Amino acid sequence: MGIIRLVQIALVILLVWMGIKAVKRFLAKDADPRRVGRKAAPGEVMDVMVQDPQCGTYLPKQEAFSAWIDGQERFFCSKECRDAFKAGQNKKAGKA
């Protein structure tokens, strides 16, 4: 009877440990919704870097704000940069 009881206790401990790990992983994903669940293999590209045409900042395409301007999809680091770029384009169009 003693060995069966030890196996039962070990299984309960294992299940509790796995449950705690799963909850931590779930909470970590909620904290950063852009978090990728796996690591890149050597030489593998996880995301493409794009450059903000307004301020010149490079950032992952998944994190960028996008807008279609003059038939091209442009990527921006923030809504402020996107709006400033659009305002600049409108001024240029008005002067032409």
N, C-alpha and C positions, 0 to 999 in steps of 0.2 A: 504494500500500500504506500510506502514511503516514496518510492520512485515515481509512481503515478502522480502523487501530489506535487512533487518537484517539477514534473513536466507540465502540469496544469499551471503552476505558478509562473514558470518560464514563459509559457504561451501568453498568459495574461500580461506579463511585463512587456513582451514583444509587441502585442497588440496596442498597448497603451503608448509605447514608444513610437510605433508607426503612426498612430493617431495624432500625437503631438507634432511629429514631423509634417504630416499632411496639413494640419491647421496652420503651422508656421509658413509653409509654402503658399497656401491660399492667401494668408494675410499679406505676405510679401508681394504677391501679384496685385493685390488691391492697392497697395501703397504706391506702386509705379506701374501704371497700365501698359507702358511701352516696354517693360522688361521682357527680354527674350528668355524662354524657358530652357534653352540649351546653349552650350558653348560652341563656337565655331571650330570646325576641324582645321588643322594647319592648311593654310592657303585658301580656305573657303571665305567668301565674302558674305557677311550677314546682311549688309545694307549698303546702298550706294550713297556716297556723299554728294550733296548739292551745295551750290553757292548762292547766297542771298544777293540779288543784284543791287539792292539798296545799300547795304552796309558791308557786303563782302564776306560775311561770316559763312564758314562751312559747317554743315550739320547733316546728320543722317536723314535721308529722304522720308523715312517713316515719321520723324518728329517735325517735319517742316509744314508750314501753312502754304497752301497752293492757291493759285488764281490763274485763270486763262486771260492773258493780255495780248492783244494783237495776234491772236491765233496760236499763241505759244503758252504752254503751261509753265509758269514760273513758280519758284519755291522760295519761301521767306522764313526767317528765324522767328518772327513774331507778327502779330496782327498789325502792330504799329508800323513796322517796316513795309508790310504789304500795302497798307493804306497810304503811307508816304510815297511809295513808288507809283501807285495809281494816281495820286494827286499830281505828281510830277509828269506823268504821261498825259494827263488831261491838260496841263498847262502847255506842254509841247504841242499837243494837237490844236489847241486854241490859237497859238502863235503862228502855226503853219498856214 
